[in-house]
Amino acid sequence: MDDARFTHLAYYERLVLQIKQQVVSGVLRPGEKLPSVREMAKQVRLNPNTVAKAYKQLELDQVVIVRPGLGSFIAADQPPAAAAVAQLRQRFDEAVVAARAAGVTTAQLRAWLEEEQE
Amino acid sequence: MKLTVQNLRKQVSGQVVLQDISFTWAPGEIIGLVGQNGAGKTTLMRTLVNQYRPDGGALLLDGESLDAHPARRESLIYIDPTQTFFGRYTLAALVAFYAEAYPAFDRRRFASMAADHGLKLGQRYRELSKGYQALVVMLLTLASNAPLMLLDEPFDGLDLFVREAIVGLVISEVAEGRRGFLIASHNLIELDGLADRILFLRRNTISHDYQLEDLRAKAVKLQLVFTQDGIPSVVRELGQVLSVRGRVVEVLFRDYTPAVQAQIEALAPVLMAPLPLDLTDIFRSEFSRMEGER
């Protein structure tokens, strides 16, 4: 929850991003069970309704699968949702244009991308 | 279950402390009750549980008036730690007292939670430290099993571990959806994240009722620096200036739409960076606006 880049977002959005990051980095593996809403709420000290909203968003984004009565599990494969990818591409392009206009070089952009992957 | 507060009004010694107080509250919600010192937070709690008789308005539980159905008052609990009778009693005696008032009181649960924190039933309330007294109030409230629990400054004087324990207990209770909390606190950092809704008590009434996550999703706090002197008027129109330090301005935009963003960007600020938005900012904007209105 403490990633400085996301602190301007709503708490549920921050939790969604945190869990997505953990999936991307392999901290959370496919098939792994997420803590219950109550447990997660206690861990991150957030209102349970906020956690429930984040879990719902993760389900919508197909990052987790809900097995009724069992809990939320990290999806086996993470199919990139085409619409989401297209939207991200657009935002990426906007950011690149803005960066170029501000005098940022392609080499610098590449360096930023690599920093992100580390 | 739903509590409906309608146009509640209360005078204390001829002074209007509360008027036109209206809101609804259901189990599953953690509401933060926030206001400046003397705004009437404690008076509101006392009036909700009939410790003070209201001078007007109505309290309804699932549509039934609490005046007409006094037994339903068992659904609400507010333990006023300043009650003078408290001090000389042992914890066991306090448990007996509340178990009589609240038939669903869970004595075993109280005993086990008290033991978890090293409290003994034979100890007298007044012999406990301030922090442990606050903890006892919290544990009595939880053990009552009343669906709607009112807490007045529950974090005051508590050390980190007891505070975390209390937050954990509140979260667990609410996660089941069978309990709701109304928490009066001036410790906004403690409420941030915990409360999903905030009632602002201002000028004797509820000035705003915010769903915090909706607010956070829409609002943005920006740090801005402009080349020209002074703050552009557009910024003042669209947002609320929270602070000015030299040329660095912090502004809260409650409804940060792409149109608003475009208007700010058109001013070509030298610096435009989003900052974390917390309850303190919302509090500040709420009450600094009041000054402007006067």
Boltz contact constraints between the chains, C-beta under 6 A:
constraints:
  - contact:
      token1: [A, 7]
      token2: [B, 276]
      max_distance: 6.0
  - contact:
      token1: [A, 8]
      token2: [B, 274]
      max_distance: 6.0
  - contact:
      token1: [A, 8]
      token2: [B, 276]
      max_distance: 6.0
  - contact:
      token1: [A, 10]
      token2: [B, 213]
      max_distance: 6.0
  - contact:
      token1: [A, 10]
      token2: [B, 216]
      max_distance: 6.0
  - contact:
      token1: [A, 10]
      token2: [B, 217]
      max_distance: 6.0
  - contact:
      token1: [A, 11]
      token2: [B, 193]
      max_distance: 6.0
  - contact:
      token1: [A, 12]
      token2: [B, 213]
      max_distance: 6.0
  - contact:
      token1: [A, 37]
      token2: [B, 175]
      max_distance: 6.0
  - contact:
      token1: [A, 38]
      token2: [B, 172]
      max_distance: 6.0
  - contact:
      token1: [A, 38]
      token2: [B, 175]
      max_distance: 6.0
  - contact:
      token1: [A, 41]
      token2: [B, 171]
      max_distance: 6.0
  - contact:
      token1: [A, 41]
      token2: [B, 175]
      max_distance: 6.0
  - contact:
      token1: [A, 42]
      token2: [B, 168]
      max_distance: 6.0
  - contact:
      token1: [A, 42]
      token2: [B, 171]
      max_distance: 6.0
  - contact:
      token1: [A, 45]
      token2: [B, 167]
      max_distance: 6.0
  - contact:
      token1: [A, 46]
      token2: [B, 193]
      max_distance: 6.0
  - contact:
      token1: [A, 47]
      token2: [B, 30]
      max_distance: 6.0
  - contact:
      token1: [A, 47]
      token2: [B, 194]
      max_distance: 6.0
  - contact:
      token1: [A, 47]
      token2: [B, 196]
      max_distance: 6.0
  - contact:
      token1: [A, 48]
      token2: [B, 174]
      max_distance: 6.0
  - contact:
      token1: [A, 48]
      token2: [B, 175]
      max_distance: 6.0
  - contact:
      token1: [A, 49]
      token2: [B, 196]
      max_distance: 6.0
  - contact:
      token1: [A, 50]
      token2: [B, 213]
      max_distance: 6.0
